Every structure is written in structure tokens, then in C-alpha cells.
Amino acid sequence: MRVDSFLKESARRWPDKTALVVGEARVSFAELETMAARIANLLHEHGVERNDRVVLFLESSVVAVASIFATLKAGAVFSPINASAKSGKLAYILNHCRAKGVITQANLLPVAAEAISQSSSVVLTLVADGAEPVSVRGGVALREALATAPARDILHGGIDLDLAMLIYTSGSTGFPKGVMMTHRNIVTAAISITTYLENTDEDVILNVLPLSFDYGLYQVLMGAKVGATVILEKSFAYPAAVLKTMGREGATGLPLVPTMAAVLLQLRDLDPARMPRLRYITNTAASLPPAHIQRLQELFPTARIYSMYGLTECKRCTYLPPEQLTLRPESVGKAIPDTEVYLIDEQGNRLGPGQAGELVIRGGHVMKGYWEDPQATERSLRPGPYPWEKVLHSGDLFRQDEEGYLYFLGRKDDIIKTRGEKVSPKEIENVLYALPGVREAAVIGVPDPILGQAIKALIAPAEEGSLTEQQVLRHCARHLEDFLIPRTVEFVSEFPKTDSGKIRRAEVPVEGSARGQA
């Protein structure tokens, strides 16, 4: 099965059903399928062929979703890039994957044009919003071209083992790495996730996450697979307006990242009764603190909350069944359907309950490697239990309980070594989030001549001046062993974050912030 069959089949089964809600626009599955087919023919007519790469430099929109399926219909590989990317990064990606085509929009055209001028591979630039793309190589105004483009199928000969997507993720060298996903990889992940979430065509999913982030992207892909309606919002900057939309549209699913949860829990006038159809909330990118899970469950007592863990390199690998939340609030669960996970030590030996080790993932959703980066691929994909397979080494440390449930400890590089002990920042952060007034928190290790590393807590308070260093340390002393108590506390207004909302621990400010009272 190919990913483009998701939309084609839903358009056949539910032609008039709303597939997307974007602002005032409502698009049916049949309309979305026709638009995707027309864009696919434009790509084909301008020289985009099977296995060519097409970069999608777009905000969340109807055109963005249609372009994903259009690229696949043309037999090509799509690569979604965050709309906030600067020209230097975009140029790097265009050159790295030797993109044949770019689809962008009017307000992003200056950045796109600058990047394309530094790339020799691009032959076609489709520009949405009616702009005249005279300033960019291979420029075609999408709106005008769509009026005459055919909507016929393209016989490209592609199969499910072909690449479908290159999704770029941060690399340790400072340059993004292109994660290679085949159609089979994506279909396997989509089937598994929609199975445990019990998604159907009755679902209405609210998505505020960028389509360049696989968590946001899969909301669209899974919606097309099961015939669900997806509401696209560009951001969570105005949460009250987003929640109003959820209520009006009868949203049943709300995908969250921890930063969104923190904002949601600060709203004073939040009325869950306005969202009577909400049946599930999901979280990934980073695990939710138990205190936030408890408060979300109190706010939405009838919604099922799924705590999940995944990597761009495999999309998703674990989930905690909602009925386990009260028993194991700190766990990210067990393997998703049709997946195996296990822990290993530094010598590669499998570990049992109570031991901490690196998580390894087996499954049909594991990537094929990093685009033209054999060294990085070899580090992440290593021989598995069978001679014919490679398994994914996550680089993340977990422990496992007696019943096989997993608990995230941190990145291998994030572990703090203090007083001869190995300390998980996550353990301390969970305690910090339980202190009223803490909006966000990060714990890091800083060099110390006696301890090796000293523990430092950085906190973004809910309100300026609401907390002091002494309050934080007293709270930690009540809930943590002595060697886990931070030596120092700093208050910050915001944390640097990834596009997915995850705190960039390596970039948190460690000097110059106000000490004591914020």
C-alpha cells in the first residue's frame, strides 16, 4: 500500500465529507483529491519524475496538504520544511537532497527565491496565493496553473518500498539530517497508531502542530487514512480562539506537546463543557510531567489521555494505555502494535526489569537511514536479532518495571554525573512541575571541581516574581534524595525550543539570568 492511496480511498468512500477545516475554508475529500491530482500533473509536466525530491516550504494550509499527496501521486518524495526556516537552512536542504521542485507561497517567496538561487537542482517552483513568481527559477503561479491542469492518474510505477518522505531533523554536527521513510514505513506507523487510538471517520482532530513536525504531519495522514476531519491551525498562540474552534467543530482528538499543555493549564476561563465530544488527548515530543497529566485528567474527566514516546526515525514506538495512567503516571508505556522494544547496556546485552539502558526499536516503521549519510546511519541502525534486519538505537535511556512498562530517563548525553551517581534530569523536572507556579523547567549539569557536575534547575515561572530560589529548594528537599537536590536555581522568561516545542537543553541560558526572585 502506498500513502497516496489513503486520500484516494477516502475520496471514493466519503466524497462529500469534510476532510480539512482551515480558517473559513472547508474542503471535502473529493475536492482535496482533485486538487492533489492536478498539482501532481503540474509536477509531472514540468519534469518531476519518480523518486525526485520536492520540498514543501509552506504554512499549514489546504495547499500544503494537497501538495503532500500530489508529490506522492507523481511518484516523488516530499520533504516538508518549517515555514520559519531561513534561506541558509533551506538552501542547505535543497542542495543536500538535490530537490527537483519546490512548492511555496507568496509571503515565503523571498526566502525561497534566495535559497533556490543557491541551488542548481531546482527546475520548478510552484507558488500559491496568486503571486507572480517572476523572481524565482522555474516559477509557476499555482492558482492559474491549477485551472487548466488535468486531474488524471500518473502511471509512475512506484511501489510501497519506494521513498515517500525525507523529513529533516537536527543533527549533532549542526546540519540537519534527512530521515528516509518509505511508503511502507509510513503506512505501518499510521495503521499502528490509528489502531490504539481507535480512530474512525467520526473523528475530528485539532492540529496546531506544523506539518514539518512528524507529529503534526501524521494527524493529516492518519485523518486521510480513516476518513476523519482535520482542523488545521497555524499555532497555539491564541489558545482561547483555538479552543473555541474545537467546540464549534466538535473536536474529538487533541494532539499536544508539553509546552501546549503548560499554556492550556494556565487558562483561567477554560470550560471543558464547551468541548463535549473530546474523547482523547495525546502527548509526545517530551513526556508530560505527572502533575500536568493529573490536572488535564481533572479538567477533561471523560477524555482518554495517551502518553506516548517516539522518534522522527520511527515516528512512534510506545504508548501508555489510558487505564494505566493512575497506576504509572510517569511511564510512556509499552510498544505500540506490531512493534518490539527492549533495553540494552553499553555492551549490547539485553536488560531486564529495574535496569537502565538504551531503548532499541524493531518494526516496519523504522527508517531506512539518513539521506546520503552512511556514518550517521551506521550509528543509529545496527544489526538486529535476524541477519536481514537493522534495528534502531534511540540514544535515549529508559528503565523498565516488572510488567514491562517503560520510564524515560533522558538522552544518553543529558545524564548528569554528580557525586559518583548518575542522575536523570527528568526525575528532578517531574518534582519541579509539581510545585505550583512552575510553568516550565529544565535541569542540567554544570562543571563542578568537587562534584564533577552540579545540578542546576532553570525555571520559567507562571508569573514573574511568583517564586523564589528558597521555595524551589525547599520543595525539592521535601521530595528528593539529597544528591538529587539542585545546587542552584535560575529563573528565565522563556526556553529555547525545537519546532516541536521541546526544550533545547543544550541551549538553555546558564549564565546571566536573575538569581532568586524572578
N, C-alpha and C positions, 0 to 999 in steps of 0.2 A: 504493500500500500504506500502511495505517495501522499505527502502532506496536502498537495493541492486538491486531492480528492475529498478532503474534509468539506471545503466550501461547495464544491460541485454537487456532492451528495445532499447537503443541507438545502441547497437551492432547488434540487429536484423534489425533496420531501416537503419543504416548507417555503415555497417560493415567495409568498407574500408576508411571511413573518419578519418582524424587525430583527435585523442582525446587529445593527450598530445604532447607538444614540450618541451624537456628538453635538453638544450645544442644542440648537434648534433643529438640527438635521436628524432625520430618521431614514435609515436605508434598509431595504429588505434584502434577504439572501439572494433573491433573483437579481436585484439591481447591483449588488456587490459582485456577484459572479460575472455579470455582463461587463462591468467596469474593469474587473481584473482581466477578463479575456481581451478587451480592447487594448489595455496597456501592454499585455503580453504580445499582441500582434505588432504594436509600435516598436517594442524592444526587438522583436524578430526582424521586422522590416529594416531596422537600422543596424543590423549586423550582430546583435546579441544572440549567441548560439548556446547549445547545450554545454553546461559546466562553466560558462563565463560567469564572472562575478559582477553583481550590480549592487552598488552602495546606495542605501536609502537614508538620506540626510533630511529627515522630516520630523515635524512635531506630530504628536498623536492626532490623527485625523482619519477621515474616510479614505482619502488618497493613500495614506500610509498603509492602512490595512489592505486596500486593493493592490497596492504595489508589492506587498509581500507575496500574495497569491499569484499575481501577474508574473513575477520573476520566476516562480516555480513552474507556472504553466508554460513558460518559454523554455523550460529545461535548465534554467540558470540557477545560480546560487545567490541568495540575498544576504546582505550584511547591513544590519541596522545600526546607525551611528547616532549618538545623542545629539539633539538639536543645539545643545550648548557648546559643542566641540569647537575649538578654534581651528583656523586654517592650517596651522602647522601639524596638528594631530590628524586632521582629515587628509592632508597631503600624504602623510606617512602611510595611512591605511590604504589610500588609493594606489600608492606605489607598491606597498607590501603585497597586496592581493592582486595587483595588476587589473584593477577594475575596468570593465569594458563600458559600463554605463553608470550614470548617477541619476537618481530621482530626488529632486529637492523642491523648495517652494520659494516664493518671491522674497520674503524677508530674510531668508538664509542665502540668497543668491550671491551677495558679495563675498561671503566666507567661502562658499562652494567654488565660485569662479577663481578666487585666489589659489585654492588648493588644486583645482583642475589644471591651472596654468603651470603647476609644478609636476604634473603627471603626464606621461606620454601615452598611456594606455587607453584613456577615456575617449570614446568616439561618439557617445550620445549623452546629452544632458536633458532630461525631461523636467520642465519647470511648471509646477502647479500654480494656481491662483491667478491665472490670466496674464502673468508677466511676459514681457517680450524679452526673451533671453539672448539678446544680441551680443552681450558681453562675455559669453561663455562658449567654449568649444563644443560643437555638436548640439547647440541649443535648440530645443523644440518646445513651443508653448503647449503644455499638456491639454488644456481645456479645448483649444482649437483642434488639435490633432485627434482627440477622442471623438469629435463629431463625425469624422469620416472613417475612423479605424474599424475594421471588421471585428466580429466577436467569435470567429471560428476557432476551433481547437487547433493547436500546433502539434504536429506529429514529430516530436523531437527524439523519441526513442528512449527516454530516460527510465530508469528503474529505481527501486527503493534503496539500492546500495549507493546511489549517486549522492554527492554532497548536496544538501539543501540550504545550509546556512553556515556562514562564518560569523561568529559573534565575538567581538573583541573584548578582552578582559585585561586588567592591569598586569604588567609583568614586573618581575623583580629587577630587570635591567633598566626600568624606566620607560620601556617601549611596550605598547600593548601587544598581546598575543592573540592570534586568531584561532579560536576554538572551532574545530571542524566537526559538524554534525550532519549525518546523513538523514535522508527521509526516514529510514528505519529507526534511527536513534530518536527522532522527534515523535514518531508515531508511538513507539514503545513507551516513552515518558508520558505522552498525553493519555494513552489508554490506562496506564497505571494510576495516574493522579485523578482522572475523572472517575475511576472505579472507587477509590476510597472516599472521595468527596461526594460520591453518589450524584454527580451532575446529570441533569436531564435537559430536555428542551424547555422545561418550565422555569429554568433558572434565569435570573437577571443579575449579571455580575458587574459590580462597580470597579473600574480600573483607573487609578490615578497615577500608576507607575509608568515610566517611559517604556516604549516598545524596544529600546536598545538594551533594556534590562530584561533578562530572560524570564523573570517572574511576571513582569508586565506583558511581555510578548506572548507567553503561554496562555494568558487569560483570553486573548484573541483566538489563538489556535485551538484551544480547548472549547471555546464557545462555538466556533465553526464546526468542530467535530460533533458535538452533541445537539446542535441547533439552539443553543442558548443565546440570549440577547446580552451584548456587552455595552456598557456605558463608558465612553472614553472621556476622561477629564485630564487636562494638561498638568495639573498639580494639585496638591493638598494645601495650597497657600491660603485658601479661603474655605476652611473646613465646614463652616456653617452652611455655605452655599452648596457644597458637595453633599452634605447630609440631607439638605432639603431636596436635592435631585434624587437621592436614594429613596426617600419617602415617596416622592411623586411617581417614580418609575417602578416602585415595588421591588427594590433590590433584594435578592436572596443571598448573594455572596459578596463578602468584603475582604479582599486581599490586603494585608497590612505589612509594613515593616516597622521595627521598633520605634523609629522617630515619629511615624504617624500615630502609633499607639500613644506615645507620650503627649502629642498635641491633643488627641481625642480625649484623653483623660483629664485634661486641663479645662475643657469646655464647661462652663458653669450652667449653661442653659440647655445642655444635651437632654433630649427627651426620647428615650428608646421607643416609646409608644408610637412615634412618628414613623418607625420602620418595622411594621408588624410582620413583614414577610421575611426579614433577615433570618436565615436558617444556619449560616455558618460564617466564621471568620477564620482566615488563615494567616499565618505569620512565617516569614523566612527572612533571609539575608543575615540576621543575627538573632539569637534566641531571645524571647521576651523574658524579662525578669519575672519571677513568680508573683511579685506584688502587683505587677501590671496585669498578669493573667487573671488573678483573683478579682481585681477591680473591673476588668472587662466582663467577666462572667457575672458579676453582680449587676452591671449595667444592662447586659443582654442575657438574661437568665434562660431564654429559650433558644439561643443560638449555640451551635456546637463550635468550639474553638479548637483549631488544629495547629499545634506547634510542630514545625517542620524544619528540616535541615537539608541543604543541598549545595551544589557547586555548579558554576557555569559549565564545568567539564562533564557533568552528567545530569544536569537540571535538578533532579530531586532524588534523594536516596533514603530518607527516613521521615516518618510521621508518627505522632503520638495520637492514638485513638482518643477522642474527647472524653470518653468514660474513665480514662486513666489520669485525667488532669488533677483531680483532687488527691490521688494517691501518689503521683510522681510529677509535681508541678515543674520541677527543674529538668525533666527528661525531654529529649527530642524524639523519643520513641524507638521504634523498630524499623526494619527495612520496609519500603513500600512494596506493593505486589510485584512479583516476578523479578525481585532483586535480592542479592545476598550481600551482607556487610559483615565485616569482622575486624578485630583489632590485632595489631602485631607490635612486637617490640623492635628495637633498633637492629636486631639481627634477623628480622623477618619471621620470627616464631609467633604462632597464634597464641593469643592471651585469653584467659578465662575471666569469670566474674571477679569484680573487685580490683582488677589490674588496669592500669592506664596505658594506652598505646595509640598508635596512629590508625585511623579508620581507613579501611580498604573497601572498595565498592566493585561488585560484579553485576553486570546486567547489560541488556541490549541497548540501554540509553547512554552507556559510557562513550565518550567522544572517540574519534579516530586519531586524535592527536592535535598538535598545534601546527598551523599552516607554515610549511617550509621552515620549521624549527625542530630538527631531529634531536638536538641535545635536550631541549625542554621537554619534548615528548618522551624521551627515554627516562627522564627523571620521574615523570608522572605516571606513565603507562609501563608496567613491568609484567614479566611472565606470571600467569595465574596458575590455578590448580591443574589446568589442562594444557597440553602443548600448543594448541591452536589459539589460545586467548591471551589477551592482555587485560590486567585489572588496574583500576585507578587508585593510586595512592594519594589521599586527600591532603596530606600535610597538616591535618587537624588532629588534635589529641582528644580522646574520649575515655571514659570509663564505662563499664557495663555492670549492671546489677545481676542478681541471681536469676532473674526471669528474662534476661536478655535485653532489657531496656537501656538505651544509651544516654550518656550525660556529657555534653560538650564542655571541655576544659579550656580550649583555646588553640590558636595556631601554635605549632611547634616553636616558632620564633618568638611568640609572645610570652611563653612561660618564664616566670621570674624565679631566679635562684637567689635565695636570701637565707642567711644563717645555715647554709647547707641543705635547706629544704627547697623543694620545687613547689611553687605557688601558682595556682591558676587565677588569673585576673578575674575570670568570670565568677568565681566563688565570692570574691570580695564585692564585685559590682552588684551581685544579687542582693547582698546585705545593704548596700548603699541605696538601691532603688526602693527598699522598704522604708526608708526614712522620709517622712512627709517633707515636701519642699524640694526634693531632688527630681529635676526634670530629666537630665541625662548624666551619665557618669562613665568614666574610663579610668582604669587602673594600669599603671605602667611601672616598670623597674628603672631606677636611675642609679648610676655608678656610686658605690659607697666603699671607701677603703677598708672598712671593718666587716660589713655585712656581705660584701660582694655586690649585691644590689639592694637598694632600699625601696620600699613600696611607696609609691606616690599615688594619691587619689585626686583626680580632676573632676570637678562637679560643675554642671550648668544648672543653677537653681531655677525653680519655677518663677520666683520673683526676686528681684535684686534686693539684697540685704536681708533675705529671709532666713539665712543660715550662717553659722559661724564655724570656724575650724574646730573649736572645742565641742560643739554639738555633734559634729560628724564623728570625731574621735571617740566621744563617749558612747555614741550609738554603736560604733564598731567594737568597742571594748565589751559591750553587753552581748554581742552576737558572734564574735570571732575569737579564735585562739590567739594568743599573744603575738606569735610570729606572723600572723596574717593582718594585724592592725597596721594601717598606713603610718609611716613616719611623718609625712607631711600631706597637707591638703591645699589645693589651689582651686580658686573659683574662676570660671571662664563664662563668657556670654554665649558662645557657640563652639561646636567642634567641627573640624574639617571632616567632610563625609564623601563617600563614594556616590556615584549616580544612583545607587540603590538605597542610599540612606544609611549605610553602615559607617560607623565612626572609623576614620583612618588613624589607627592607633599610633602608627609611626610618625604622624604629622601633628599630633596634639601639642599645643604650646606648653613647654615645661619651664620656661623662664619668663619673668616679667609680668605675670598675672598677679592680681591683687591677692595677698595672703589674708587669712582670717575672714572678716566680714566682706561679702561681695558688695 
